[in-house]
């Protein structure tokens, strides 16, 4: 059995000639390239699988690292919001809404002045990165499943 799936055109021709010589020597019936097509399809499948497996594991690893960074960003952002007066302004909104509505301009200016922009930017960028990583991992997983489905049901890749 040939183990190298990256066959050039000349290798395909040599393989086909070797199979035909084998048929002639053993007086086996010609299967109209059925066996050759099965072998070439299997070699293509193995090549595709060899290409897709590292990409899939890379996508899974990056996705898990992204989830870890997102959890870290959530923790840092939560601690930053608790340490600034922003959390007090938001709690005041739920306890004394009438006072907030009477002085809404001062209230909104107070929130903007005390908002931790670095923590907010970190949280939003990690959230966006996680969404992109989920999309990337989903596409890699779909490609991997298509390749497995194609060989399992005998269709060509």
DOMI-804820 format. One record per atom (N, C-alpha, C): chain; x, y, z; residue number from 1; atom name; residue in three letters. Coordinates in steps of 0.001 Angstrom, whole numbers, padded with zeros to 6 digits. Each point is the difference from the previous one (the first is absolute). Example, Ala and Ser with C-alpha at 12.3 -4.5 7.8 and 13.67 -1.06 7.14 Angstrom:
BEGIN
("A" (013190 -005690 007800) 1 "N" "ALA"),
("A" (-000890 001190 000000) 1 "CA" "ALA"),
("A" (000900 001200 000000) 1 "C" "ALA"),
("A" (-000350 001050 -000720) 2 "N" "SER"),
("A" (000820 001190 000060) 2 "CA" "SER"),
("A" (-000770 001090 000730) 2 "C" "SER"),
//
This chain:
BEGIN
("A" (000837 -001181 000000) 1 "N" "UNK"),
("A" (-000837 001181 000000) 1 "CA" "UNK"),
("A" (000880 001242 000000) 1 "C" "UNK"),
("A" (-000343 000976 -000771) 2 "N" "UNK"),
("A" (000763 001238 -000089) 2 "CA" "UNK"),
("A" (-000413 000881 001165) 2 "C" "UNK"),
("A" (000987 000527 000726) 3 "N" "UNK"),
("A" (-000316 000791 001183) 3 "CA" "UNK"),
("A" (000090 001493 -000253) 3 "C" "UNK"),
("A" (000600 000427 -001072) 4 "N" "UNK"),
("A" (000143 001425 -000290) 4 "CA" "UNK"),
("A" (-001212 000475 -000802) 4 "C" "UNK"),
("A" (-000864 000850 000578) 5 "N" "UNK"),
("A" (-001201 000418 -000706) 5 "CA" "UNK"),
("A" (000252 001095 -001036) 5 "C" "UNK"),
("A" (001136 000660 -000001) 6 "N" "UNK"),
("A" (000269 001076 -000943) 6 "CA" "UNK"),
("A" (000608 -000583 -001276) 6 "C" "UNK"),
("A" (-000847 -000474 -000872) 7 "N" "UNK"),
("A" (000467 -000617 -001244) 7 "CA" "UNK"),
("A" (-000103 000998 -001133) 7 "C" "UNK"),
("A" (001053 000067 -000805) 8 "N" "UNK"),
("A" (-000011 000856 -001169) 8 "CA" "UNK"),
("A" (-000705 -000736 -001131) 8 "C" "UNK"),
("A" (-000184 000677 -001119) 9 "N" "UNK"),
("A" (-000671 -000582 -001167) 9 "CA" "UNK"),
("A" (000761 -001222 -000501) 9 "C" "UNK"),
("A" (001329 000074 -000022) 10 "N" "UNK"),
("A" (000791 -001144 -000469) 10 "CA" "UNK"),
("A" (-000139 -001182 000948) 10 "C" "UNK"),
("A" (-000144 000279 001304) 11 "N" "UNK"),
("A" (-000195 -001072 000972) 11 "CA" "UNK"),
("A" (-001342 -000693 -000211) 11 "C" "UNK"),
("A" (-001029 000789 -000362) 12 "N" "UNK"),
("A" (-001302 -000586 -000288) 12 "CA" "UNK"),
("A" (000071 -000935 -001200) 12 "C" "UNK"),
("A" (000727 000438 -001030) 13 "N" "UNK"),
("A" (000156 -000816 -001201) 13 "CA" "UNK"),
("A" (000770 -001272 000330) 13 "C" "UNK"),
("A" (001066 000125 000782) 14 "N" "UNK"),
("A" (000798 -001176 000385) 14 "CA" "UNK"),
("A" (-000828 -000956 000847) 14 "C" "UNK"),
("A" (-000806 000524 000883) 15 "N" "UNK"),
("A" (-000859 -000842 000828) 15 "CA" "UNK"),
("A" (-001026 -000727 -000869) 15 "C" "UNK"),
("A" (-000580 000717 -000944) 16 "N" "UNK"),
("A" (-000977 -000621 -000892) 16 "CA" "UNK"),
("A" (000652 -001113 -000834) 16 "C" "UNK"),
("A" (001201 000235 -000501) 17 "N" "UNK"),
("A" (000691 -001017 -000785) 17 "CA" "UNK"),
("A" (000353 -001209 000865) 17 "C" "UNK"),
("A" (000406 000229 001237) 18 "N" "UNK"),
("A" (000342 -001109 000892) 18 "CA" "UNK"),
("A" (-001238 -000843 000301) 18 "C" "UNK"),
("A" (-001133 000642 000185) 19 "N" "UNK"),
("A" (-001232 -000746 000272) 19 "CA" "UNK"),
("A" (-000409 -000800 -001236) 19 "C" "UNK"),
("A" (000127 000599 -001175) 20 "N" "UNK"),
("A" (-000349 -000720 -001230) 20 "CA" "UNK"),
("A" (000928 -001195 -000228) 20 "C" "UNK"),
("A" (001299 000165 000267) 21 "N" "UNK"),
("A" (000927 -001129 -000124) 21 "CA" "UNK"),
("A" (-000359 -001097 000982) 21 "C" "UNK"),
("A" (-000400 000376 001185) 22 "N" "UNK"),
("A" (-000399 -000968 001012) 22 "CA" "UNK"),
("A" (-001233 -000777 -000480) 22 "C" "UNK"),
("A" (-000959 000708 -000595) 23 "N" "UNK"),
("A" (-001188 -000677 -000540) 23 "CA" "UNK"),
("A" (000388 -000982 -001095) 23 "C" "UNK"),
("A" (000907 000431 -000893) 24 "N" "UNK"),
("A" (000400 -000863 -001107) 24 "CA" "UNK"),
("A" (000757 -001236 000502) 24 "C" "UNK"),
("A" (000862 000168 000988) 25 "N" "UNK"),
("A" (000785 -001122 000499) 25 "CA" "UNK"),
("A" (-000867 -001002 000764) 25 "C" "UNK"),
("A" (-000959 000486 000728) 26 "N" "UNK"),
("A" (-000833 -000882 000806) 26 "CA" "UNK"),
("A" (-001297 -000404 -000701) 26 "C" "UNK"),
("A" (-000169 000451 -001231) 27 "N" "UNK"),
("A" (-001175 -000318 -000812) 27 "CA" "UNK"),
("A" (-001300 000342 000736) 27 "C" "UNK"),
("A" (000009 001140 000642) 28 "N" "UNK"),
("A" (-001202 000486 000677) 28 "CA" "UNK"),
("A" (-000815 000840 -000973) 28 "C" "UNK"),
("A" (-001290 000049 000184) 29 "N" "UNK"),
("A" (-000825 000819 -000908) 29 "CA" "UNK"),
("A" (000281 001484 000214) 29 "C" "UNK"),
("A" (-000159 000763 -001065) 30 "N" "UNK"),
("A" (000181 001454 000076) 30 "CA" "UNK"),
("A" (-001271 000607 000592) 30 "C" "UNK"),
("A" (000165 000799 000974) 31 "N" "UNK"),
("A" (-001143 000613 000662) 31 "CA" "UNK"),
("A" (-000263 001417 -000497) 31 "C" "UNK"),
("A" (000507 000314 -001194) 32 "N" "UNK"),
("A" (-000190 001313 -000608) 32 "CA" "UNK"),
("A" (000445 001128 000936) 32 "C" "UNK"),
("A" (001204 -000147 000487) 33 "N" "UNK"),
("A" (000619 001003 000872) 33 "CA" "UNK"),
("A" (-000732 000201 001312) 33 "C" "UNK"),
("A" (-000865 -000930 000367) 34 "N" "UNK"),
("A" (-000736 000128 001258) 34 "CA" "UNK"),
("A" (000950 000005 001190) 34 "C" "UNK"),
("A" (000904 -000970 000012) 35 "N" "UNK"),
("A" (000937 -000098 001113) 35 "CA" "UNK"),
("A" (000957 001192 000020) 35 "C" "UNK"),
("A" (000449 000413 -001185) 36 "N" "UNK"),
("A" (000888 001154 -000085) 36 "CA" "UNK"),
("A" (-000689 001250 000545) 36 "C" "UNK"),
("A" (-001248 000194 -000375) 37 "N" "UNK"),
("A" (-000735 001167 000494) 37 "CA" "UNK"),
("A" (-000197 -000065 001506) 37 "C" "UNK"),
("A" (-000254 -001203 000527) 38 "N" "UNK"),
("A" (-000153 -000141 001448) 38 "CA" "UNK"),
("A" (001310 000336 000721) 38 "C" "UNK"),
("A" (001118 -000475 -000565) 39 "N" "UNK"),
("A" (001302 000264 000616) 39 "CA" "UNK"),
("A" (000323 001488 -000058) 39 "C" "UNK"),
("A" (-000225 000621 -001152) 40 "N" "UNK"),
("A" (000294 001426 -000136) 40 "CA" "UNK"),
("A" (-000905 000846 000888) 40 "C" "UNK"),
("A" (-001268 -000392 000120) 41 "N" "UNK"),
("A" (-000910 000722 000889) 41 "CA" "UNK"),
("A" (000452 -000124 001450) 41 "C" "UNK"),
("A" (000452 -001176 000361) 42 "N" "UNK"),
("A" (000470 -000199 001368) 42 "CA" "UNK"),
("A" (001267 000809 000260) 42 "C" "UNK"),
("A" (000895 000050 -000981) 43 "N" "UNK"),
("A" (001215 000806 000154) 43 "CA" "UNK"),
("A" (-000338 001486 000118) 43 "C" "UNK"),
("A" (-000954 000467 -000799) 44 "N" "UNK"),
("A" (-000435 001399 000101) 44 "CA" "UNK"),
("A" (-000628 000279 001356) 44 "C" "UNK"),
("A" (-000781 -000949 000481) 45 "N" "UNK"),
("A" (-000619 000156 001317) 45 "CA" "UNK"),
("A" (001058 000095 001097) 45 "C" "UNK"),
("A" (000997 -000872 -000057) 46 "N" "UNK"),
("A" (001056 000019 000997) 46 "CA" "UNK"),
("A" (000779 001315 -000058) 46 "C" "UNK"),
("A" (000225 000508 -001211) 47 "N" "UNK"),
("A" (000696 001278 -000148) 47 "CA" "UNK"),
("A" (-000826 001124 000606) 47 "C" "UNK"),
("A" (-001299 000026 -000310) 48 "N" "UNK"),
("A" (-000880 001036 000555) 48 "CA" "UNK"),
("A" (-000075 -000104 001515) 48 "C" "UNK"),
("A" (-000081 -001220 000495) 49 "N" "UNK"),
("A" (-000074 -000207 001440) 49 "CA" "UNK"),
("A" (001294 000443 000676) 49 "C" "UNK"),
("A" (001131 -000274 -000637) 50 "N" "UNK"),
("A" (001290 000405 000545) 50 "CA" "UNK"),
("A" (000116 001523 000032) 50 "C" "UNK"),
("A" (-000626 000662 -000964) 51 "N" "UNK"),
("A" (000016 001462 -000033) 51 "CA" "UNK"),
("A" (-000976 000579 001021) 51 "C" "UNK"),
("A" (-001170 -000617 000160) 52 "N" "UNK"),
("A" (-001040 000561 000857) 52 "CA" "UNK"),
("A" (000225 -000241 001491) 52 "C" "UNK"),
("A" (000610 -001108 000366) 53 "N" "UNK"),
("A" (000167 -000303 001430) 53 "CA" "UNK"),
("A" (000797 001065 000747) 53 "C" "UNK"),
("A" (001164 000428 -000489) 54 "N" "UNK"),
("A" (000712 001052 000741) 54 "CA" "UNK"),
("A" (-000783 001313 000060) 54 "C" "UNK"),
("A" (-000700 000319 -001077) 55 "N" "UNK"),
("A" (-000793 001231 000008) 55 "CA" "UNK"),
("A" (-001123 -000088 001027) 55 "C" "UNK"),
("A" (-000599 -001172 000102) 56 "N" "UNK"),
("A" (-001081 -000176 000972) 56 "CA" "UNK"),
("A" (000523 000117 001418) 56 "C" "UNK"),
("A" (001115 -000664 000305) 57 "N" "UNK"),
("A" (000548 000068 001350) 57 "CA" "UNK"),
("A" (000520 001396 000317) 57 "C" "UNK"),
("A" (000522 000694 -000990) 58 "N" "UNK"),
("A" (000421 001385 000209) 58 "CA" "UNK"),
("A" (-001193 000875 000329) 58 "C" "UNK"),
("A" (-001104 -000202 -000731) 59 "N" "UNK"),
("A" (-001205 000786 000257) 59 "CA" "UNK"),
("A" (-000546 -000274 001390) 59 "C" "UNK"),
("A" (000005 -001257 000421) 60 "N" "UNK"),
("A" (-000492 -000342 001339) 60 "CA" "UNK"),
("A" (000906 000606 001070) 60 "C" "UNK"),
("A" (001311 -000078 -000188) 61 "N" "UNK"),
("A" (000933 000572 000969) 61 "CA" "UNK"),
("A" (-000135 001509 000118) 61 "C" "UNK"),
("A" (-000107 000666 -001144) 62 "N" "UNK"),
("A" (-000165 001455 000011) 62 "CA" "UNK"),
("A" (-001328 000383 000633) 62 "C" "UNK"),
("A" (-001037 -000787 -000273) 63 "N" "UNK"),
("A" (-001309 000274 000586) 63 "CA" "UNK"),
("A" (000047 -000133 001526) 63 "C" "UNK"),
("A" (000636 -001041 000504) 64 "N" "UNK"),
("A" (000100 -000170 001449) 64 "CA" "UNK"),
("A" (000850 001096 000635) 64 "C" "UNK"),
("A" (001067 000400 -000679) 65 "N" "UNK"),
("A" (000806 001113 000500) 65 "CA" "UNK"),
("A" (-000811 001293 000006) 65 "C" "UNK"),
("A" (-000818 000194 -001033) 66 "N" "UNK"),
("A" (-000863 001180 -000058) 66 "CA" "UNK"),
("A" (-001031 000008 001115) 66 "C" "UNK"),
("A" (-000548 -001177 000325) 67 "N" "UNK"),
("A" (-000945 -000067 001118) 67 "CA" "UNK"),
("A" (000690 000309 001325) 67 "C" "UNK"),
("A" (001224 -000467 000150) 68 "N" "UNK"),
("A" (000764 000323 001208) 68 "CA" "UNK"),
("A" (000264 001494 000112) 68 "C" "UNK"),
("A" (000372 000619 -001125) 69 "N" "UNK"),
("A" (000222 001448 000010) 69 "CA" "UNK"),
("A" (-001288 000759 000269) 69 "C" "UNK"),
("A" (-001106 -000494 -000521) 70 "N" "UNK"),
("A" (-001287 000647 000262) 70 "CA" "UNK"),
("A" (-000356 -000071 001476) 70 "C" "UNK"),
("A" (000236 -001144 000631) 71 "N" "UNK"),
("A" (-000263 -000124 001439) 71 "CA" "UNK"),
("A" (000905 000942 000792) 71 "C" "UNK"),
("A" (001257 000095 -000394) 72 "N" "UNK"),
("A" (000920 000918 000659) 72 "CA" "UNK"),
("A" (-000441 001452 -000190) 72 "C" "UNK"),
("A" (-000430 000344 -001209) 73 "N" "UNK"),
("A" (-000467 001366 -000265) 73 "CA" "UNK"),
("A" (-001259 000307 000801) 73 "C" "UNK"),
("A" (-000889 -000973 000142) 74 "N" "UNK"),
("A" (-001196 000212 000818) 74 "CA" "UNK"),
("A" (000370 000250 001454) 74 "C" "UNK"),
("A" (000946 -000750 000516) 75 "N" "UNK"),
("A" (000431 000174 001388) 75 "CA" "UNK"),
("A" (000643 001365 000206) 75 "C" "UNK"),
("A" (000909 000381 -000898) 76 "N" "UNK"),
("A" (000673 001298 000117) 76 "CA" "UNK"),
("A" (-001005 001140 -000134) 76 "C" "UNK"),
("A" (-000921 -000110 -000961) 77 "N" "UNK"),
("A" (-000997 001054 -000202) 77 "CA" "UNK"),
("A" (-000921 000115 001205) 77 "C" "UNK"),
("A" (-000413 -001137 000552) 78 "N" "UNK"),
("A" (-000886 000034 001164) 78 "CA" "UNK"),
("A" (000696 000680 001186) 78 "C" "UNK"),
("A" (001251 -000365 000246) 79 "N" "UNK"),
("A" (000734 000620 001108) 79 "CA" "UNK"),
("A" (000207 001495 -000230) 79 "C" "UNK"),
("A" (000245 000381 -001237) 80 "N" "UNK"),
("A" (000192 001419 -000310) 80 "CA" "UNK"),
("A" (-001299 000772 000167) 80 "C" "UNK"),
("A" (-001107 -000580 -000437) 81 "N" "UNK"),
("A" (-001280 000679 000162) 81 "CA" "UNK"),
("A" (-000389 000116 001474) 81 "C" "UNK"),
("A" (000329 -000997 000801) 82 "N" "UNK"),
("A" (-000328 000045 001428) 82 "CA" "UNK"),
("A" (000838 001068 000709) 82 "C" "UNK"),
("A" (001229 000195 -000409) 83 "N" "UNK"),
("A" (000888 000945 000665) 83 "CA" "UNK"),
("A" (-000254 001450 -000398) 83 "C" "UNK"),
("A" (-000710 000248 -001081) 84 "N" "UNK"),
("A" (-000282 001370 -000429) 84 "CA" "UNK"),
("A" (-001398 000411 000464) 84 "C" "UNK"),
("A" (-000270 001295 -000006) 85 "N" "UNK"),
("A" (-001339 000461 000403) 85 "CA" "UNK"),
("A" (-001100 -000360 -000996) 85 "C" "UNK"),
("A" (000346 -000596 -001119) 86 "N" "UNK"),
("A" (-001015 -000363 -000992) 86 "CA" "UNK"),
("A" (-001008 -000965 000593) 86 "C" "UNK"),
("A" (000451 -000954 000768) 87 "N" "UNK"),
("A" (-000936 -000961 000601) 87 "CA" "UNK"),
("A" (-000946 000705 000970) 87 "C" "UNK"),
("A" (000494 001016 000694) 88 "N" "UNK"),
("A" (-000863 000751 000909) 88 "CA" "UNK"),
("A" (-001042 000806 -000776) 88 "C" "UNK"),
("A" (000398 000549 -001143) 89 "N" "UNK"),
("A" (-000954 000734 -000833) 89 "CA" "UNK"),
("A" (-001096 -000928 -000526) 89 "C" "UNK"),
("A" (000392 -001191 -000415) 90 "N" "UNK"),
("A" (-001012 -000938 -000498) 90 "CA" "UNK"),
("A" (-000921 -000479 001121) 90 "C" "UNK"),
("A" (000526 -000209 001197) 91 "N" "UNK"),
("A" (-000867 -000403 001109) 91 "CA" "UNK"),
("A" (-000933 001134 000396) 91 "C" "UNK"),
("A" (000455 001232 -000120) 92 "N" "UNK"),
("A" (-000857 001152 000284) 92 "CA" "UNK"),
("A" (-001153 000083 -000999) 92 "C" "UNK"),
("A" (000243 -000425 -001214) 93 "N" "UNK"),
("A" (-001055 000031 -001012) 93 "CA" "UNK"),
("A" (-001160 -000909 000403) 93 "C" "UNK"),
("A" (000271 -001123 000648) 94 "N" "UNK"),
("A" (-001065 -000915 000394) 94 "CA" "UNK"),
("A" (-000640 000374 001335) 94 "C" "UNK"),
("A" (000711 000730 000843) 95 "N" "UNK"),
("A" (-000562 000342 001303) 95 "CA" "UNK"),
("A" (-000727 001337 -000002) 95 "C" "UNK"),
("A" (000478 000988 -000747) 96 "N" "UNK"),
("A" (-000629 001332 -000004) 96 "CA" "UNK"),
("A" (-000097 000513 -001433) 96 "C" "UNK"),
("A" (-000941 -000562 -000727) 97 "N" "UNK"),
("A" (-000131 000328 -001426) 97 "CA" "UNK"),
("A" (-000486 001434 -000204) 97 "C" "UNK"),
("A" (-000811 000519 000904) 98 "N" "UNK"),
("A" (-000502 001378 -000118) 98 "CA" "UNK"),
("A" (001121 001013 000068) 98 "C" "UNK"),
("A" (000951 -000210 000892) 99 "N" "UNK"),
("A" (001147 000896 000115) 99 "CA" "UNK"),
("A" (000848 -000046 -001269) 99 "C" "UNK"),
("A" (000127 -001170 -000561) 100 "N" "UNK"),
("A" (000766 -000150 -001247) 100 "CA" "UNK"),
("A" (-000674 000761 -001139) 100 "C" "UNK"),
("A" (-001308 -000117 -000113) 101 "N" "UNK"),
("A" (-000716 000672 -001080) 101 "CA" "UNK"),
("A" (000021 001522 000180) 101 "C" "UNK"),
("A" (000016 000467 001238) 102 "N" "UNK"),
("A" (000045 001443 000236) 102 "CA" "UNK"),
("A" (001376 000571 -000368) 102 "C" "UNK"),
("A" (001029 -000758 000230) 103 "N" "UNK"),
("A" (001372 000475 -000268) 103 "CA" "UNK"),
("A" (000686 -000901 -001032) 103 "C" "UNK"),
("A" (-000666 -000318 -001075) 104 "N" "UNK"),
("A" (000522 -000976 -000954) 104 "CA" "UNK"),
("A" (001280 000471 -000692) 104 "C" "UNK"),
("A" (000150 001318 -000217) 105 "N" "UNK"),
("A" (001214 000477 -000656) 105 "CA" "UNK"),
("A" (001221 -000188 000893) 105 "C" "UNK"),
("A" (-000134 000355 001279) 106 "N" "UNK"),
("A" (001115 -000192 000926) 106 "CA" "UNK"),
("A" (000291 -001492 000204) 106 "C" "UNK"),
("A" (-001085 -000778 000042) 107 "N" "UNK"),
("A" (000157 -001447 000197) 107 "CA" "UNK"),
("A" (000746 -000633 -001172) 107 "C" "UNK"),
("A" (-000413 000329 -001224) 108 "N" "UNK"),
("A" (000660 -000590 -001171) 108 "CA" "UNK"),
("A" (001453 000466 -000103) 108 "C" "UNK"),
("A" (000270 001257 000343) 109 "N" "UNK"),
("A" (001375 000492 -000010) 109 "CA" "UNK"),
("A" (000836 -000703 001076) 109 "C" "UNK"),
("A" (-000598 -000264 001149) 110 "N" "UNK"),
("A" (000700 -000720 001067) 110 "CA" "UNK"),
("A" (000339 -001430 -000413) 110 "C" "UNK"),
("A" (-000917 -000665 -000705) 111 "N" "UNK"),
("A" (000271 -001358 -000485) 111 "CA" "UNK"),
("A" (001132 000018 -001026) 111 "C" "UNK"),
("A" (-000050 000938 -000925) 112 "N" "UNK"),
("A" (001039 000064 -001034) 112 "CA" "UNK"),
("A" (001372 000306 000598) 112 "C" "UNK"),
("A" (000037 000812 001040) 113 "N" "UNK"),
("A" (001288 000329 000619) 113 "CA" "UNK"),
("A" (000586 -001171 000787) 113 "C" "UNK"),
("A" (-000861 -000817 000579) 114 "N" "UNK"),
("A" (000509 -001086 000840) 114 "CA" "UNK"),
("A" (000050 -001348 -000718) 114 "C" "UNK"),
("A" (-000408 -000048 -001239) 115 "N" "UNK"),
("A" (-000025 -001270 -000745) 115 "CA" "UNK"),
("A" (001421 -000470 -000293) 115 "C" "UNK"),
("A" (000342 -001233 000371) 116 "N" "UNK"),
("A" (001351 -000512 -000291) 116 "CA" "UNK"),
("A" (000096 -000445 -001467) 116 "C" "UNK"),
("A" (000492 000889 -000830) 117 "N" "UNK"),
("A" (000024 -000270 -001451) 117 "CA" "UNK"),
("A" (000961 -001123 -000367) 117 "C" "UNK"),
("A" (001104 -000137 000700) 118 "N" "UNK"),
("A" (000940 -001080 -000301) 118 "CA" "UNK"),
("A" (-000619 -001363 000226) 118 "C" "UNK"),
("A" (-000689 -000159 001129) 119 "N" "UNK"),
("A" (-000642 -001284 000291) 119 "CA" "UNK"),
("A" (-001149 -000266 -000968) 119 "C" "UNK"),
("A" (-000717 001054 -000364) 120 "N" "UNK"),
("A" (-001102 -000166 -000955) 120 "CA" "UNK"),
("A" (000524 -000389 -001382) 120 "C" "UNK"),
("A" (001096 000638 -000416) 121 "N" "UNK"),
("A" (000599 -000343 -001298) 121 "CA" "UNK"),
("A" (000540 -001424 000005) 121 "C" "UNK"),
("A" (000617 -000412 001099) 122 "N" "UNK"),
("A" (000508 -001371 000124) 122 "CA" "UNK"),
("A" (-001138 -001009 -000072) 122 "C" "UNK"),
("A" (-001074 000275 000698) 123 "N" "UNK"),
("A" (-001143 -000912 000004) 123 "CA" "UNK"),
("A" (-000634 -000098 -001385) 123 "C" "UNK"),
("A" (-000205 001119 -000658) 124 "N" "UNK"),
("A" (-000621 -000027 -001325) 124 "CA" "UNK"),
("A" (000902 -000651 -001052) 124 "C" "UNK"),
("A" (001303 000239 000088) 125 "N" "UNK"),
("A" (000904 -000627 -000976) 125 "CA" "UNK"),
("A" (000077 -001514 000221) 125 "C" "UNK"),
("A" (-000002 -000448 001242) 126 "N" "UNK"),
("A" (000009 -001445 000259) 126 "CA" "UNK"),
("A" (-001311 -000640 -000415) 126 "C" "UNK"),
("A" (-001090 000708 000180) 127 "N" "UNK"),
("A" (-001303 -000512 -000439) 127 "CA" "UNK"),
("A" (-000042 -000120 -001524) 127 "C" "UNK"),
("A" (000488 001006 -000700) 128 "N" "UNK"),
("A" (000051 -000058 -001466) 128 "CA" "UNK"),
("A" (000932 -001111 -000469) 128 "C" "UNK"),
("A" (001155 -000136 000659) 129 "N" "UNK"),
("A" (000925 -001078 -000350) 129 "CA" "UNK"),
("A" (-000615 -001368 000212) 129 "C" "UNK"),
("A" (-000756 -000170 001072) 130 "N" "UNK"),
("A" (-000653 -001290 000255) 130 "CA" "UNK"),
("A" (-001045 -000313 -001068) 130 "C" "UNK"),
("A" (-000729 001003 -000418) 131 "N" "UNK"),
("A" (-000998 -000212 -001065) 131 "CA" "UNK"),
("A" (000685 -000415 -001294) 131 "C" "UNK"),
("A" (001100 000658 -000342) 132 "N" "UNK"),
("A" (000733 -000359 -001216) 132 "CA" "UNK"),
("A" (000609 -001396 000104) 132 "C" "UNK"),
("A" (000474 -000362 001173) 133 "N" "UNK"),
("A" (000574 -001334 000187) 133 "CA" "UNK"),
("A" (-001070 -001083 -000079) 133 "C" "UNK"),
("A" (-001194 000271 000493) 134 "N" "UNK"),
("A" (-001092 -000968 -000137) 134 "CA" "UNK"),
("A" (-000327 -000201 -001478) 134 "C" "UNK"),
("A" (-000018 001091 -000758) 135 "N" "UNK"),
("A" (-000258 -000103 -001435) 135 "CA" "UNK"),
("A" (001106 -000793 -000701) 135 "C" "UNK"),
("A" (001245 000277 000323) 136 "N" "UNK"),
("A" (001140 -000707 -000599) 136 "CA" "UNK"),
("A" (-000045 -001493 000328) 136 "C" "UNK"),
("A" (-000238 -000323 001275) 137 "N" "UNK"),
("A" (-000043 -001407 000408) 137 "CA" "UNK"),
("A" (-001185 -000724 -000635) 137 "C" "UNK"),
("A" (-001120 000684 -000154) 138 "N" "UNK"),
("A" (-001173 -000615 -000626) 138 "CA" "UNK"),
("A" (000282 -000352 -001454) 138 "C" "UNK"),
("A" (000652 000897 -000721) 139 "N" "UNK"),
("A" (000328 -000294 -001406) 139 "CA" "UNK"),
("A" (000980 -001157 -000110) 139 "C" "UNK"),
("A" (000989 -000058 000870) 140 "N" "UNK"),
("A" (000954 -001116 -000034) 140 "CA" "UNK"),
("A" (-000692 -001318 000320) 140 "C" "UNK"),
("A" (-000890 000022 000966) 141 "N" "UNK"),
("A" (-000709 -001220 000369) 141 "CA" "UNK"),
("A" (-000916 -000460 -001123) 141 "C" "UNK"),
("A" (-000657 000930 -000676) 142 "N" "UNK"),
("A" (-000859 -000372 -001125) 142 "CA" "UNK"),
("A" (000809 -000601 -001143) 142 "C" "UNK"),
("A" (001177 000562 -000290) 143 "N" "UNK"),
("A" (000859 -000564 -001042) 143 "CA" "UNK"),
("A" (000451 -001406 000366) 143 "C" "UNK"),
("A" (000324 -000207 001261) 144 "N" "UNK"),
("A" (000430 -001316 000465) 144 "CA" "UNK"),
("A" (-001143 -001006 -000116) 144 "C" "UNK"),
("A" (-001196 000397 000387) 145 "N" "UNK"),
("A" (-001147 -000908 -000079) 145 "CA" "UNK"),
("A" (-000374 -000298 -001454) 145 "C" "UNK"),
("A" (000133 000979 -000895) 146 "N" "UNK"),
("A" (-000278 -000249 -001413) 146 "CA" "UNK"),
("A" (000958 -001036 -000570) 146 "C" "UNK"),
("A" (001273 000102 000374) 147 "N" "UNK"),
("A" (000986 -000964 -000495) 147 "CA" "UNK"),
("A" (-000300 -001395 000528) 147 "C" "UNK"),
("A" (-000357 -000106 001259) 148 "N" "UNK"),
("A" (-000340 -001307 000559) 148 "CA" "UNK"),
("A" (-001267 -000564 -000643) 148 "C" "UNK"),
("A" (-000977 000843 -000236) 149 "N" "UNK"),
("A" (-001242 -000440 -000616) 149 "CA" "UNK"),
("A" (000236 -000453 -001439) 149 "C" "UNK"),
("A" (000864 000711 -000711) 150 "N" "UNK"),
("A" (000260 -000337 -001399) 150 "CA" "UNK"),
("A" (000628 -001377 -000132) 150 "C" "UNK"),
("A" (000941 -000331 000857) 151 "N" "UNK"),
("A" (000634 -001303 -000128) 151 "CA" "UNK"),
("A" (-000911 -001109 000533) 151 "C" "UNK"),
("A" (-000789 000324 001009) 152 "N" "UNK"),
("A" (-000864 -001029 000581) 152 "CA" "UNK"),
("A" (-001078 -000425 -000991) 152 "C" "UNK"),
("A" (-000531 000930 -000755) 153 "N" "UNK"),
("A" (-001054 -000338 -000952) 153 "CA" "UNK"),
("A" (000510 -000163 -001421) 153 "C" "UNK"),
("A" (001305 000065 -000189) 154 "N" "UNK"),
("A" (000593 -000357 -001282) 154 "CA" "UNK"),
("A" (000004 001076 -001062) 154 "C" "UNK"),
("A" (-000394 001211 000315) 155 "N" "UNK"),
("A" (000044 001055 -001007) 155 "CA" "UNK"),
("A" (001404 000570 -000058) 155 "C" "UNK"),
("A" (000289 000694 -001093) 156 "N" "UNK"),
("A" (001336 000546 -000174) 156 "CA" "UNK"),
("A" (000119 001312 000749) 156 "C" "UNK"),
("A" (001232 000333 000397) 157 "N" "UNK"),
("A" (000263 001253 000710) 157 "CA" "UNK"),
("A" (000108 001142 -000967) 157 "C" "UNK"),
//
